Amino acid sequence: TWIRDWFQKADKNKDGRMNFKEVQRLLKMMNAADKSESGTLEGEEFVLFYKALTQREEVLSLFQDFSEDGKKLTLLELVDFLRQEQLEDEGTEELAMELIDKYEPSETARARHVLSADGFLMYLCSPEGSIFNPRHQALWQDMSQPLCHYFISSSHNTYLIEDQIRGQSSIEGYIRALKRGCRCLEVDCWDGPNGEPMVYHGHTFTSKIPFREVVSTLGKYAFKTSDYPVILSLENHCSMEQQEVLAQQLKTILGEQLLTTTTDGRVPTQLPSPEVGTVTFPAAQGSTAPVLAECCETVLPPPSTGTQCSSALQKDKESLAQALSDCVVYCKSVSFQGFQEARHHSRPSEISSLSEAKARKLIRDAGNEFVRHNAWQLTRIYPSGMRTDSSNYNPQEMWNVGCQIVALNFQTAGTEMDLCDGLFSQNGRCGYVLKPPFMRDERTLFNPSDPSSREGPGSLPVISGQQLPKVANRKDGEVIDPLVRVEIHGVPADQARQETKYIENNGFNPHWDETLQFQLHVPELALVRFVVEDYDKTSRNDFVGQFTLSLGVPPVGYRHIHLLSKDGTSIPPSSLFVHIRITEPPGPEQD
């Protein structure tokens, strides 16, 4: 596929053939060949070019370390590699047979149960050789625990696809978020003409879309990516009359997807699980405490389990129309008055919304109390109102204390969304990730600012890169100078970044062969972000590609990292080749 793609790029006149000039242009495009810059491909350069296209010396060297004759890996030699380097310890012989059958191109070698160097490379470049454990692409976590025990993929101002002042509102924002596995969507509702509620960012110049269209889109796309509940957070600014319309449209358009009553008629003692999704409590009018906004949050579980409509921030009891209140069955949103107040006067089925600044102060002043609070009640974090450009805050510090609904502007690419995609890429991309055990215990001693006894070193040799893309502002034919930065995002003690040297004029097959060392106190909360940049000594480095993933279940061994673009889309065949080792922390488990 890669060779065919390059042929099509080089075949400018689309006649199915490459003339000499097209071949020259191809070599320039591929970051390869004319090292002497003579305008010709000399004999030694051709040999290097051919080797660059067809051989991976670092992989061949690894292959020969385990091959007695240097030409093949027997079944037992492959088993040795899988156990010693990839740390596979169960069903290794069966796995080795599967890999040979799947990736060995030679029929003769397959029949003899051996793996050639070509088959070994194909395995390492495959999903089984990826840094992202293919087992975690499927749903693998316990989904029967209460909602507060999960991190939930959450979007802020989902209707916006640009900035928050003049940007466009579009149902496309909802479609994109849902396709990325988002499970909490925000809708700002305002009175519209002809009795039709509209969705837009109030008191700004953002465009408007009918609420009816948003609900229709939700009904169509809510469960295409994930079968688990969607939380629809309605920021309600409507008059009583148009609130009636909101309720009517929710019920009419969503139908059975919207559950407006509990299944057993009892007040719940805890939140439902994503799996059950029907343990509800009677609708409530909300708190009398004044708050900055009015909102109602509805929860939509998959069609097979029915849907729940959940809670609200209201200014007073009269601010919510009865018909809309009747939709409110889960997660009644209340003003946060402190952890002690919540413990004595709140229910597990209630939720508080906090600004990023308020959340940071609580993290700083009462980290452990925050973790304990989030073990039994939901907390929603939203961006500062000053972020008019729809920029994002760092979600990691909120996840460090167990905040479940950490709302980000999905339309804004960058490190923050890379972290979000990295966390929620696991567990079948269902939008729910189970928190570590020490964050689900209401008596936990864990405090992210003082992780105490947990400590384990990790080493990360960055070996090589393959077919790295060019950056947009480079001149035609100019080759990049790539470097790799590895960032650890986690509790404050784990925050770290290191980078390799840059390799001059080689985006095709750069070799770094550098080992980066990290100390990990709480790997269960850590995310690792690999960033490739084009080094520039006079200005800021240009972004080339990245990949982010959770270290909760650490990948180990020799792995390929298949890079993503700035907006999180795949850019094959660009990759990095690394060797990961993480040492288990000594001592007892964290309280």
Sequence and secondary structure as in RCSB ss.txt:
>XXXX:A:sequence
TWIRDWFQKADKNKDGRMNFKEVQRLLKMMNAADKSESGTLEGEEFVLFYKALTQREEVLSLFQDFSEDGKKLTL
LELVDFLRQEQLEDEGTEELAMELIDKYEPSETARARHVLSADGFLMYLCSPEGSIFNPRHQALWQDMSQPLCHY
FISSSHNTYLIEDQIRGQSSIEGYIRALKRGCRCLEVDCWDGPNGEPMVYHGHTFTSKIPFREVVSTLGKYAFKT
SDYPVILSLENHCSMEQQEVLAQQLKTILGEQLLTTTTDGRVPTQLPSPEVGTVTFPAAQGSTAPVLAECCETVL
PPPSTGTQCSSALQKDKESLAQALSDCVVYCKSVSFQGFQEARHHSRPSEISSLSEAKARKLIRDAGNEFVRHNA
WQLTRIYPSGMRTDSSNYNPQEMWNVGCQIVALNFQTAGTEMDLCDGLFSQNGRCGYVLKPPFMRDERTLFNPSD
PSSREGPGSLPVISGQQLPKVANRKDGEVIDPLVRVEIHGVPADQARQETKYIENNGFNPHWDETLQFQLHVPEL
ALVRFVVEDYDKTSRNDFVGQFTLSLGVPPVGYRHIHLLSKDGTSIPPSSLFVHIRITEPPGPEQD
>XXXX:A:secstr
 HHHHHHHHH TT SS   HHHHHHHHHHTT S TT SSS  HHHHHHHHHHHH  HHHHHHHHHH SSSSEE H
HHHHHHHHHTS   SSHHHHHHHHHHHH   HHHHHTT EEHHHHHHHHTSGGGBSS GGGGS  S   S GGGE
EEEEESSTTBSS TTT  B THHHHHHHHTT  EEEEEEE  GGG  EES TTS    EEHHHHHHHHHHHTTTS
 SS EEEEEEE   HHHHHHHHHHHHHHHGGGSB S SSSS  SS   TTT           SS  S  EEEEEE
  TTT  B B EE SSGGGS HHHHTT  B EE     HHHHHHH  TTEEEEEEHHHHHHHHHHHHHHHHHHTT
TSEEEEE  TT TT     THHHHTTT SEEEE TTS SHHHHHHHHHHTSGGG SEEE  GGGS TT    TT 
 TT  EEEEEEEEEEES    TTS TT    EEEEEEEESSGGG EEEE    TT SSS EEEEEEEEEES GGG
 EEEEEEEE  SSS  EEEEEEEEE SS   EEEEEEEE TTS EEEEEEEEEEEEE    SS   
